[in-house]
Structures are given as C-alpha cells and as structure tokens.
Amino acid sequence: MSLGNAFVICFYIHLMIKRTIR
C-alpha cells in the first residue's frame, strides 16, 4: 500500500466521521 494512498483513505474516513457527527 502506498503512503499517499493510506493518507487519502485516512482523510476519507475523517470526512465520513465528521459527516456522521454532523
């Protein structure tokens, strides 16, 4: 797995969590 790919996944999950809370 590429480091950049992992970063994108982390960012995507963060957005999903933020959306769920909101």
C-alpha positions as CSV (number, residue, x, y, z in Angstrom):
1,M,0.0,0.0,0.0
2,S,1.4,3.4,-0.9
3,L,1.9,6.0,1.8
4,G,-0.2,8.6,-0.2
5,N,-2.9,6.0,-0.7
6,A,-3.1,5.4,3.1
7,F,-3.3,9.2,3.6
8,V,-6.2,9.5,1.2
9,I,-8.1,6.7,3.0
10,C,-7.5,8.3,6.4
11,F,-8.7,11.7,5.1
12,Y,-11.8,10.0,3.5
13,I,-12.6,8.2,6.8
14,H,-12.2,11.5,8.7
15,L,-14.7,13.2,6.4
16,M,-17.1,10.4,6.8
17,I,-16.9,10.6,10.6
18,K,-17.3,14.4,10.6
19,R,-20.4,14.0,8.4
20,T,-21.9,11.3,10.7
21,I,-21.4,13.6,13.8
22,R,-22.9,16.5,11.9
